[in-house]
């Protein structure tokens, strides 16, 4: 009888929109249906929300997904921090993180899992051209500029680092826990570290957003704040938390 692997989803949560709990439950049940031979689990990390996560919504979610694990803390710290917090003691053979509204299609998540089964240590979501048609124009420009900066300065073969859908096995999980950026550019740091680690197999996977999904605008405040993390990654090759980041040739 084939081994039944455990696939653990980590989902950060910050001030979610109304109805988020139903979307989360529905999409998780779709995943369970699409992968009947997988032991699917999910951890929700409340990243210091001040709205949206009412007692009623949490109660509804727990009733819909009895196996759900909920973690959290009172102060907002950023998506990167939330994911490390959820992954730190998460059990499983494979792990996938995504956003609370599950913006990408279920078949794509199955493909990411299959990529891990077939030997990849890290599977990185790469957004197709149709994704940009759904973005606010300002975000399209910013995203394309960031991709060029990554290609030029960070020297990684994967330039679309910011897709919010990635999967990895236990080796990839251990590496992700060594990231140190708490907010927007934690994805970039992880891809840079994974690409530089020659012991890891990193596989890109084209992804498609589901119908009806809306992507948010990016504020000037966020851009200014993240620019410091980007400059830090260019100038420093170590990890801010004191863990040396793998460098090609080390």
C-alpha positions in Angstrom: 0.0 0.0 0.0 1.5 3.4 -1.0 2.6 5.7 1.8 0.1 8.4 2.8 2.1 11.6 3.0 1.2 14.6 5.2 0.9 17.9 3.3 0.7 20.9 5.7 -0.6 24.2 4.5 0.5 27.4 6.3 -1.8 30.4 5.8 -1.0 33.8 7.3 -3.9 36.1 8.3 -4.0 39.8 8.8 -7.3 41.8 8.9 -9.1 39.5 6.4 -12.1 40.6 4.4 -15.6 39.6 5.3 -16.4 36.0 4.4 -12.8 34.9 4.5 -13.6 31.9 6.8 -16.0 30.4 4.2 -13.5 30.8 1.4 -10.7 29.2 3.4 -12.9 26.2 4.4 -14.3 25.7 0.9 -10.9 25.8 -0.7 -9.4 23.5 1.8 -12.2 20.9 1.3 -11.6 21.2 -2.5 -7.9 20.4 -1.9 -8.9 17.4 0.2 -11.2 16.2 -2.6 -8.5 16.7 -5.2 -5.9 14.8 -3.2 -7.7 11.9 -1.5 -4.5 10.0 -0.9 -2.9 12.9 1.0 -3.3 13.7 4.7 -3.9 17.4 4.3 -3.5 19.7 7.3 -3.7 23.4 7.7 -2.3 26.0 10.2 -3.7 29.5 10.3 -1.4 32.2 11.7 -3.2 35.3 12.9 -0.6 38.1 12.4 -1.9 40.6 14.9 -5.2 41.2 13.2 -7.4 44.0 14.6 -10.4 43.3 12.4 -12.0 40.4 10.6 -11.1 37.6 12.9 -14.2 37.6 15.1 -15.1 34.9 17.5 -18.0 34.0 15.2 -15.7 33.6 12.2 -13.2 31.5 14.1 -16.0 29.3 15.5 -17.4 28.8 12.0 -14.0 27.9 10.6 -13.3 25.4 13.4 -16.6 23.7 12.8 -15.9 23.4 9.1 -12.3 22.3 9.4 -12.0 20.4 12.7 -8.3 19.6 12.1 -7.4 23.3 11.8 -4.6 24.6 13.9 -4.8 28.3 14.9 -1.8 30.3 16.1 -1.3 34.0 16.6 0.1 36.9 18.6 -1.2 40.4 19.4 1.1 42.6 17.3 1.4 42.6 13.5 4.9 41.5 12.5 4.6 40.7 8.8 3.9 37.7 6.5 7.4 36.4 6.6 7.4 36.3 10.4 3.9 34.7 10.4 5.0 31.9 8.1 8.1 31.1 10.1 5.9 31.1 13.3 3.5 28.6 11.7 6.2 26.4 10.2 8.4 26.3 13.3 6.7 23.3 14.8 4.4 22.2 11.9 4.5 18.5 11.3 4.4 17.0 7.8 6.4 15.5 4.9 5.7 18.5 2.6 4.6 22.1 3.1 2.8 24.7 1.0 2.2 28.3 1.9 -0.4 30.5 0.3 -2.6 33.5 1.1 -5.8 33.4 3.1 -8.1 33.8 0.0 -6.4 31.0 -1.8 -5.8 33.1 -4.9 -4.4 30.3 -7.1 -6.2 27.4 -8.6 -6.5 24.0 -6.9 -5.0 22.1 -9.8 -1.8 24.2 -9.5 -1.5 23.3 -5.8 -1.7 19.7 -6.8 1.0 20.3 -9.4 3.3 21.8 -6.7 2.7 18.8 -4.5 3.5 16.5 -7.4 6.7 18.4 -8.1 7.8 17.7 -4.5 6.8 14.1 -4.8 9.0 13.8 -7.9 12.1 15.0 -6.1 12.1 18.8 -5.9 13.1 20.2 -2.5 11.5 23.6 -3.3 8.8 24.4 -5.8 8.5 28.2 -6.6 5.3 29.5 -8.1 5.9 31.6 -11.2 3.0 33.9 -12.3 1.8 33.6 -15.9 1.1 36.7 -18.1 -2.6 36.5 -17.3 -1.8 37.4 -13.7 -0.6 40.8 -14.7 -4.0 41.6 -16.4 -5.6 41.4 -13.0 -3.1 43.7 -11.2 -3.5 47.4 -10.7 -1.3 49.2 -13.2 1.0 50.5 -10.6 1.7 47.0 -9.3 2.4 45.7 -12.8 5.1 48.4 -13.2 6.6 47.7 -9.8 6.5 43.9 -10.3 8.4 44.2 -13.6 11.0 46.5 -12.2 11.6 44.3 -9.2 12.1 41.3 -11.6 14.7 43.2 -13.5 16.5 44.2 -10.3 16.5 40.6 -9.1 18.0 39.4 -12.4 20.7 42.1 -12.3 21.7 42.3 -8.6 20.8 38.9 -7.0 21.8 36.7 -10.0 19.1 34.1 -9.5 17.6 32.2 -12.4 14.1 32.7 -10.9 13.2 36.3 -11.1 9.5 36.1 -10.1 10.3 35.6 -6.4 7.2 37.3 -5.0 4.4 34.8 -6.0 2.7 33.9 -2.8 2.6 30.2 -3.5 5.6 28.0 -2.7 6.1 24.4 -1.6 8.9 22.5 0.0 10.0 19.4 1.8 11.6 19.2 5.2 15.0 20.4 3.8 13.3 23.3 2.2 11.4 24.0 5.5 14.7 24.1 7.4 16.0 26.6 5.0 12.9 28.8 5.1 13.2 29.0 8.9 16.6 30.6 8.3 15.1 33.6 6.5 15.0 36.8 8.5 13.0 39.3 6.6 9.6 39.7 8.2 7.6 41.6 5.5 7.3 41.7 1.7 10.7 40.6 0.6 11.0 37.4 2.6 10.0 35.5 -0.6 12.9 37.0 -2.4 15.3 36.1 0.4 14.1 32.5 0.4 14.4 32.1 -3.3 17.9 33.6 -3.2 19.0 31.3 -0.5 17.5 28.2 -2.1 19.0 29.0 -5.5 22.4 29.4 -3.9 22.2 26.1 -2.0 23.6 23.5 -4.4 22.3 20.7 -2.3 18.7 21.6 -3.1 16.6 20.9 -6.2 14.6 24.1 -7.0 11.8 23.8 -9.5 9.7 26.6 -11.0 6.0 26.0 -11.5 3.7 28.3 -13.6 0.6 29.3 -11.6 -2.8 30.7 -12.5 -5.0 32.8 -10.3 -8.6 31.6 -9.8 -11.6 33.5 -11.2 -12.9 36.5 -9.2 -9.7 37.1 -7.3 -8.7 40.7 -6.6 -5.2 41.8 -6.0 -4.4 44.8 -3.7 -2.6 48.0 -4.4 0.9 48.6 -3.1 1.4 51.7 -1.0 4.4 54.1 -1.2 5.0 53.3 2.5 5.4 49.6 1.7 7.7 50.4 -1.2 10.0 52.6 0.9 10.1 50.1 3.7 10.9 47.2 1.5 13.6 49.1 -0.5 15.8 48.9 2.6 15.5 45.1 2.7 16.4 44.9 -0.9 19.5 47.1 -0.5 20.4 45.0 2.5 20.2 41.8 0.5 22.5 43.3 -2.2 25.1 44.7 0.3 25.0 41.9 2.9 25.3 38.2 2.2 24.6 37.1 5.7 21.4 36.7 7.6 20.3 39.5 9.9 19.5 37.0 12.6 23.1 35.8 12.6 22.7 32.7 10.4 25.0 32.7 7.5 23.2 32.5 4.2 24.4 29.9 1.6 26.5 31.4 -1.1 27.3 29.7 -4.4 30.8 28.3 -4.2 30.8 28.0 -0.4 
